[in-house]
Amino acid sequence: MIVFVWCICSDFVNALILFHKPVVVAVNGPAVGFGMALLALCDVIYASDKASFSCPYTSLCQTPEACASYTLPKIVGSAMVSQTVLSRGKFSEK
């Protein structure tokens, strides 16, 4: 079962990376873990006042997925990613 889910997620992430049209998303609530990692693969992100972003990987004893360890530092900076991933912190659209 775990291998099957991993294959689906891997195929989805690869399709998102190779998609030939711009990927536009809107966030109107919490983007947690995999949801936040996928945002880094999108071209345009709109966030409402209610949007929040967090990566609870350390509390779940997991490593970042969906290329998050590569893409997030390039977008929001290494310090913000370290603070969010390592300390289980959150940040908002502001």
N, CA, C and O of each residue as an XYZ file, in Angstrom:
376
protein
N       0.824     -1.201      0.000
C       0.000      0.000      0.000
C       0.866      1.263      0.000
O       0.588      2.210     -0.735
N       1.919      1.272      0.830
C       2.782      2.449      0.910
C       3.485      2.688     -0.422
O       3.602      3.832     -0.859
N       3.947      1.639     -1.063
C       4.617      1.776     -2.359
C       3.650      2.315     -3.401
O       4.036      3.138     -4.232
N       2.409      1.869     -3.373
C       1.393      2.339     -4.309
C       1.141      3.837     -4.138
O       1.079      4.569     -5.126
N       0.996      4.298     -2.894
C       0.765      5.721     -2.622
C       1.971      6.537     -3.048
O       1.820      7.613     -3.625
N       3.176      6.032     -2.766
C       4.383      6.742     -3.156
C       4.453      6.884     -4.671
O       4.845      7.940     -5.165
N       4.087      5.859     -5.412
C       4.108      5.915     -6.879
C       3.128      6.951     -7.404
O       3.444      7.692     -8.335
N       1.938      7.005     -6.811
C       0.949      8.000     -7.229
C       1.467      9.409     -6.973
O       1.367     10.275     -7.842
N       2.020      9.645     -5.786
C       2.545     10.970     -5.451
C       3.722     11.332     -6.350
O       3.836     12.472     -6.801
N       4.581     10.380     -6.605
C       5.730     10.621     -7.469
C       5.287     10.976     -8.883
O       5.823     11.907     -9.485
N       4.330     10.254     -9.410
C       3.810     10.546    -10.750
C       3.162     11.924    -10.792
O       3.325     12.660    -11.766
N       2.427     12.274     -9.737
C       1.759     13.574     -9.684
C       2.780     14.712     -9.650
O       2.633     15.700    -10.370
N       3.808     14.577     -8.818
C       4.843     15.609     -8.728
C       5.583     15.739    -10.048
O       5.842     16.854    -10.502
N       5.922     14.639    -10.659
C       6.598     14.697    -11.970
C       5.724     15.355    -13.026
O       6.217     16.138    -13.838
N       4.440     15.047    -13.025
C       3.519     15.675    -13.987
C       3.423     17.175    -13.744
O       3.350     17.958    -14.691
N       3.423     17.573    -12.479
C       3.358     18.998    -12.146
C       4.625     19.718    -12.601
O       4.554     20.835    -13.114
N       5.764     19.093    -12.419
C       7.031     19.696    -12.841
C       7.096     19.828    -14.362
O       7.569     20.844    -14.872
N       6.631     18.825    -15.083
C       6.741     18.811    -16.545
C       5.558     19.450    -17.263
O       5.556     19.509    -18.493
N       4.553     19.928    -16.534
C       3.355     20.495    -17.143
C       3.734     21.712    -17.979
O       4.480     22.573    -17.513
N       3.236     21.791    -19.189
C       3.666     22.823    -20.134
C       2.912     24.147    -20.020
O       3.275     25.115    -20.688
N       1.881     24.208    -19.198
C       1.142     25.451    -18.981
C       1.411     25.962    -17.571
O       1.781     25.178    -16.697
N       1.234     27.263    -17.331
C       1.427     27.790    -15.979
C       0.420     27.170    -15.005
O      -0.756     27.003    -15.328
N       0.902     26.837    -13.821
C       0.048     26.280    -12.779
C      -0.256     27.397    -11.788
O       0.649     27.918    -11.136
N      -1.528     27.762    -11.676
C      -1.975     28.837    -10.797
C      -2.824     28.230     -9.687
O      -3.756     27.474     -9.959
N      -2.504     28.561     -8.431
C      -3.255     28.019     -7.297
C      -3.672     29.144     -6.370
O      -3.085     30.226     -6.378
N      -4.694     28.875     -5.572
C      -5.149     29.798     -4.545
C      -5.195     29.058     -3.219
O      -5.643     27.913     -3.152
N      -4.728     29.718     -2.163
C      -4.730     29.129     -0.823
C      -5.637     29.982      0.048
O      -5.437     31.189      0.181
N      -6.644     29.333      0.643
C      -7.614     30.053      1.463
C      -7.746     29.399      2.831
O      -8.819     29.437      3.433
N      -6.685     28.811      3.320
C      -6.690     28.124      4.601
C      -5.304     27.554      4.844
O      -4.332     28.022      4.251
N      -5.200     26.559      5.701
C      -3.872     26.005      5.981
C      -3.329     25.139      4.841
O      -4.042     24.300      4.289
N      -2.071     25.354      4.502
C      -1.336     24.490      3.579
C      -0.279     23.800      4.429
O       0.686     24.431      4.863
N      -0.461     22.507      4.665
C       0.370     21.782      5.622
C       1.092     20.635      4.922
O       0.491     19.899      4.140
N       2.377     20.491      5.205
C       3.157     19.359      4.709
C       3.209     19.265      3.191
O       3.742     20.145      2.515
N       2.645     18.181      2.669
C       2.663     17.942      1.232
C       1.973     19.067      0.467
O       2.396     19.422     -0.633
N       0.914     19.626      1.043
C       0.214     20.744      0.404
C       1.111     21.958      0.251
O       1.076     22.633     -0.777
N       1.914     22.239      1.268
C       2.845     23.359      1.171
C       3.981     23.034      0.206
O       4.423     23.902     -0.547
N       4.450     21.802      0.223
C       5.535     21.405     -0.673
C       5.119     21.541     -2.135
O       5.922     21.934     -2.981
N       3.872     21.218     -2.425
C       3.389     21.342     -3.806
C       3.334     22.789     -4.271
O       3.494     23.062     -5.461
N       3.110     23.717     -3.352
C       3.041     25.127     -3.730
C       4.350     25.607     -4.357
O       4.344     26.465     -5.239
N       5.450     25.059     -3.905
C       6.748     25.467     -4.446
C       6.913     25.055     -5.901
O       7.765     25.597     -6.605
N       6.112     24.108     -6.356
C       6.190     23.659     -7.749
C       5.239     24.429     -8.664
O       5.245     24.222     -9.877
N       4.431     25.305     -8.098
C       3.454     26.075     -8.885
C       4.073     27.367     -9.389
O       5.056     27.858     -8.834
N       3.490     27.908    -10.441
C       4.024     29.124    -11.046
C       3.497     30.393    -10.385
O       4.251     31.347    -10.197
N       2.224     30.419    -10.033
C       1.607     31.582     -9.395
C       0.780     31.100     -8.213
O       0.012     30.144     -8.328
N       0.944     31.779     -7.060
C       0.199     31.408     -5.858
C      -0.498     32.650     -5.328
O       0.138     33.675     -5.080
N      -1.800     32.550     -5.158
C      -2.583     33.597     -4.515
C      -2.941     33.105     -3.122
O      -3.448     31.995     -2.963
N      -2.676     33.931     -2.112
C      -2.980     33.542     -0.734
C      -3.926     34.561     -0.111
O      -3.716     35.768     -0.231
N      -4.962     34.073      0.552
C      -5.909     34.960      1.222
C      -5.377     35.330      2.604
O      -4.323     34.851      3.022
N      -6.111     36.179      3.299
C      -5.735     36.551      4.666
C      -5.802     35.354      5.611
O      -5.152     35.350      6.656
N      -6.579     34.346      5.250
C      -6.751     33.165      6.097
C      -5.693     32.096      5.843
O      -5.661     31.083      6.541
N      -4.834     32.308      4.859
C      -3.837     31.297      4.494
C      -2.723     31.223      5.532
O      -2.256     32.242      6.041
N      -2.311     29.999      5.832
C      -1.141     29.763      6.681
C      -0.394     28.577      6.103
O      -0.975     27.726      5.430
N       0.896     28.532      6.373
C       1.759     27.526      5.771
C       2.622     26.902      6.860
O       3.228     27.612      7.663
N       2.675     25.587      6.887
C       3.522     24.915      7.882
C       4.010     23.577      7.354
O       3.399     22.958      6.482
N       5.126     23.159      7.914
C       5.748     21.882      7.554
C       6.029     21.104      8.838
O       7.085     21.288      9.442
N       5.125     20.256      9.260
C       5.329     19.529     10.523
C       6.167     18.262     10.363
O       5.902     17.262     11.031
N       7.155     18.288      9.505
C       7.924     17.080      9.217
C       8.652     16.545     10.442
O       8.653     15.337     10.680
N       9.274     17.431     11.227
C      10.040     16.955     12.376
C       9.144     16.325     13.436
O       9.539     15.346     14.069
N       7.958     16.862     13.638
C       7.064     16.269     14.639
C       6.527     14.916     14.183
O       6.122     14.098     15.009
N       6.523     14.681     12.884
C       6.063     13.396     12.344
C       7.220     12.457     12.012
O       7.011     11.357     11.500
N       8.449     12.903     12.311
C       9.658     12.118     12.013
C       9.752     11.758     10.531
O      10.070     10.623     10.176
N       9.474     12.727      9.682
C       9.548     12.526      8.241
C      10.513     13.519      7.622
O      10.921     14.494      8.253
N      10.869     13.254      6.375
C      11.667     14.201      5.613
C      10.757     14.918      4.624
O       9.734     14.365      4.222
N      11.109     16.138      4.225
C      10.271     16.865      3.267
C      10.124     16.111      1.953
O      11.076     15.497      1.470
N       8.922     16.160      1.375
C       8.664     15.469      0.117
C       8.334     16.472     -0.981
O       8.307     17.680     -0.744
N       8.086     15.968     -2.166
C       7.695     16.770     -3.336
C       8.723     17.843     -3.667
O       8.363     18.964     -4.027
N       9.990     17.504     -3.546
C      11.090     18.410     -3.884
C      11.199     19.602     -2.937
O      11.897     20.564     -3.255
N      10.536     19.569     -1.796
C      10.499     20.706     -0.880
C      11.881     21.094     -0.367
O      12.156     22.279     -0.182
N      12.739     20.135     -0.139
C      14.071     20.467      0.378
C      14.910     21.203     -0.668
O      15.890     21.861     -0.320
N      14.543     21.099     -1.920
C      15.259     21.808     -2.991
C      14.560     23.119     -3.377
O      15.213     24.151     -3.526
N      13.242     23.074     -3.535
C      12.532     24.242     -4.064
C      12.219     25.313     -3.015
O      12.327     26.503     -3.313
N      11.839     24.925     -1.810
C      11.463     25.923     -0.804
C      12.594     26.888     -0.444
O      12.341     28.090     -0.372
N      13.836     26.424     -0.212
C      14.903     27.390      0.083
C      15.147     28.381     -1.052
O      15.532     29.523     -0.802
N      14.930     27.961     -2.278
C      15.124     28.869     -3.413
C      14.047     29.949     -3.462
O      14.282     31.037     -3.987
N      12.865     29.654     -2.916
C      11.755     30.600     -2.987
C      11.692     31.516     -1.770
O      11.621     32.735     -1.919
N      11.718     30.945     -0.570
C      11.550     31.750      0.642
C      12.831     31.927      1.440
O      12.828     32.640      2.443
N      13.918     31.306      1.030
C      15.196     31.448      1.710
C      15.459     30.340      2.710
O      14.538     29.760      3.286
N      16.727     30.063      2.900
C      17.136     28.976      3.785
C      16.730     29.210      5.233
O      16.324     28.275      5.922
N      16.837     30.453      5.700
C      16.509     30.742      7.098
C      15.036     30.479      7.392
O      14.706     29.891      8.423
N      14.155     30.904      6.505
C      12.719     30.700      6.715
C      12.371     29.215      6.670
O      11.560     28.746      7.468
N      12.971     28.480      5.755
C      12.705     27.043      5.658
C      13.217     26.322      6.897
O      12.525     25.467      7.448
N      14.419     26.659      7.335
C      14.961     26.028      8.543
C      14.081     26.308      9.747
O      13.803     25.412     10.544
N      13.645     27.551      9.877
C      12.773     27.908     11.000
C      11.455     27.150     10.927
O      10.964     26.665     11.947
N      10.887     27.043      9.759
C       9.589     26.398      9.604
C       9.680     24.886      9.726
O       8.871     24.275     10.424
N      10.644     24.277      9.064
C      10.746     22.813      9.052
C      11.319     22.276     10.353
O      10.782     21.324     10.919
N      12.395     22.872     10.829
C      13.068     22.331     12.002
C      12.368     22.666     13.315
O      12.420     21.881     14.262
N      11.719     23.813     13.380
C      11.078     24.200     14.642
C       9.568     24.016     14.614
O       8.874     24.443     15.536
N       9.055     23.383     13.563
C       7.617     23.151     13.422
C       6.819     24.455     13.402
O       5.658     24.496     13.812
N       7.455     25.500     12.926
C       6.800     26.795     12.904
C       5.817     26.948     11.760
O       5.755     26.116     10.855
N       5.063     28.012     11.818
C       4.114     28.366     10.778
C       4.474     29.746     10.271
O       5.109     30.533     10.974
N       4.074     30.029      9.073
C       4.117     31.406      8.624
C       2.893     31.683      7.787
O       2.296     30.777      7.206
N       2.529     32.946      7.736
C       1.310     33.323      7.027
C       1.670     34.003      5.730
O       2.847     34.156      5.404
N       0.652     34.415      4.984
C       0.893     35.046      3.696
C       1.513     36.413      3.843
O       2.008     36.961      2.858
N       1.507     36.983      5.017
C       2.091     38.310      5.242
C       3.579     38.177      5.337
O       4.277     39.174      5.525
